[in-house]
Amino acid sequence: MSEADDVASLENALADRAKKLAEGHLAGGRQARERILADTRQRLHIEEEREVLAAKAKSELLYRQRVQAAELDLCARADCLRRELADAALAKLPRMLGELAADDARYLPLLRNYLREAALSIERDELVARFNALDLDRLKEGWAQYAHDAASGRKVTLSSEPLDRIGGVLVESADGDIRCDNTFEGRMERLGETLHGEVAERLMPQEAKHG
């Protein structure tokens, strides 16, 4: 083999070697590209899932906030309605108590109980009982027996000064230091919130229980 042939053979070998190296680099580059693309797609997928989950969480939070706001608004409206209904019902109470006070059969025993309750609440032996003008006329004739039946053991004097009240009795110690207002108005004032709550519960029992 001549020297020229040796050179040509070497050149061919170098060319083949260069070609194989180039092909190897190209194959490696393609694989690296595919890996980069795959990693990128995976990262994008993960990011997309995170964004979707974050959007869902934000949406659920917003939904819960709106539901809670709606529930609070509904409860507030229900409370307002309950109070309005209770106020309307209690506004009729004075008229109903006036009708009760006009019924001797029902009212006089109740009045005796009011007198007894008031007398027992004051730790004095000598008391003064005050009534409205109508009750004063009813009771003054048989007052001694009425007072004895209501507060045995106590000296209860009937005041001649009438009260401006629907009904009931105001009892004071003889020295005026202690008093018990057992008139209808006095009892309504003491039991105002309790009456309001009971009336509201009777008007809307299910709302009151669940609220």
Secondary structure, 3 states (H helix, E strand, C coil): CCHHHHHHHHHHHHHHHHHHHHHHHHHHHHHHHHHHHHHHHHHHHHHHHHHHHHHHHHHHHHHHHHHHHHHHHHHHHHHHHHHHHHHHHHHCHHHHHHHHHCCHHHHHHHHHHHHHHHHHHCCCCEEEEECEHHHHHHHCCCHHHHHHHHCCCCEEEECCCCECCCCEEEEEECCCCCEEEEEHHHHHHHCHHHHHHHHHHHHCHHHHHHC
